[in-house]
Amino acid sequence: MTFARRRIVVIGAGMGGLASAIDLARRGCEVTLLERAAHPGGKLRALEVGGSQVDTGPTVFTMRWLFEDLFTAAGERLEDAIELQPLDVLARHGWLDGSRLDLFADLERSASAIDDFAGKKEADAYRRFAARSEAIFNTLDHTFMRREKPGPVSLGLSLGITGIPRLAATRPFVSLWRALGKTFRDPRLQQLFGRYATYCGSSPWAAPATLMLIAHAERVGVWSVVGGMPRLAEALAGLAERQGVHLRLGTGAARIETDGGAVSAVLTEDGERLKANGVVFNGDVAALGQGLLGPAVVGSLPDRSSEPRSLSAVTWSM
């Protein structure tokens, strides 16, 4: 595909919008990035609570290598843009009965904590769970998760005939909750690891057991961003601008226009018309089907407004 001279408007300066803008700009596109908010990052932001900045949304940094690849492809280094501190405690959990459980970057330390928390059998179950999550992660990392256009066909071709057992082991047809029920007997542990489905707004009763791979992604490394998570968004915004992206904060998109079935322009909320050969929409996909970005793109996705909305979490910042 020829990228040079293409005018692309990216709507939404969340992580996906920022990454898309960076990649398109370094490939020669003329990119304008629109963001209605006064700051980049989308859900990645901070609130002032009691005189302190509290991260609300993502609070820790994982899968560092993806961001390193993004910076490297653009000719820069992630470590020059933000300061990261590795975390020994991955997560701290508490229940209303007063019980507490910490999970650690070190697998055996976590197993020991679970032994004290729920007994030796559950600690052994955790070791098996960790091994399965690592195997699923390794199967899908380069064959699916890092592909530009992942799908069942490309996944099958990547693994080949000999990879069918590995593909079956990712457990795509078993719910996460069912898999956890067969792994752990303690309901608190089932609840704890069931949270991985909520990371993408899904239900552990409906989402595939494949999502247990998130456990391995966390064990590989969790970091805190010195200065708060918004520093990551600021670093990506800075990288985007150095690649030539026109970042327009405080500017929302009102309508996507088409001509002959192809994108022709984006109309901003203040009435400015930006000519475009293409649009990357990094907002709620339901907005397209509901016509919130104009009638021209209503048919691009089905209207799912009658379906229940997903909820990832309720967060208290204090």
PyMOL commands that set and color helices and strands:
alter all, ss='L'
color gray80, all
select helices_A, chain A and resi 15-26+64-73+78-81+107-118+120-145+152-159+161-168+176-183+187-200+209-220+230-242+286-289+295-300
alter helices_A, ss='H'
color red, helices_A
select strands_A, chain A and resi 7-11+30-35+45-49+52-56+61-62+84-86+89-94+100-104+222-225+246-249+253-259+262-268+273-275+278-281
alter strands_A, ss='S'
color yellow, strands_A
deselect
rebuild
show_as cartoon
